[in-house]
């Protein structure tokens, strides 16, 4: 005698495959839709380009260079290969939400500045003195080490002035 288990079908006229196909339709524990059905039944949002990969890449490169970082340094911070950073900057590769957040943290900029080029409102406060504004613009064009040196010097002057009660 055979030791293979026998399966009793609801009707003997159905083959095993047909029985399984029909039982899937009525099985309450079965998932109601498959991955293929899901793609067809769920409406997909229209693919409109809100932010160009090329524009984001150009901003990314400008911000990275402004911060004095190389592609290799930025790649190490993000734990990705340098080629990925290069592809992002050239607009070949799109950025995921996670990458945008990591980049904004690593470069110390807002996500709005990275994606749209918009600076936070607090940074848009106008400087009253045109001489001071021109000098600040020139300082922004310097490398980060030069900027830190100038800011350290200014902080030292301001601290001396406040400690000396403005007698300088």
C-alpha angles and dihedrals in degrees: 000000000000119000094202113119114247123224119213111216122207091244124018092219092070122085119231093256093049091048091051093048093051094043090054090059093055102033107115092203093055120101109261095228139019128226091262093051090046093059092052098043100044112073113237119223115248114264103241120163109235097167122024117233088222093054093047090047092051091049091047091053093046093049092045092051092044089055090050095241128139124222089251092053092048091047090054091051091051093039093235134116120273090240089065091056090048092051091049092050093048091051094243096114126050121226123239121219090254092052091050090053093046092048093048091051094045093048094037095234133122120261088241091058091048096046104030105015092242118140121214116270092249090063092051093067107129121242110228098210114071091202091054091046093052092049092048090052090052091048090052090058092057124093117270093253090053090047091051091050092051092046091049090051092049091047089052092051092048092048092050090049094051093044092049091049092243095297094135 
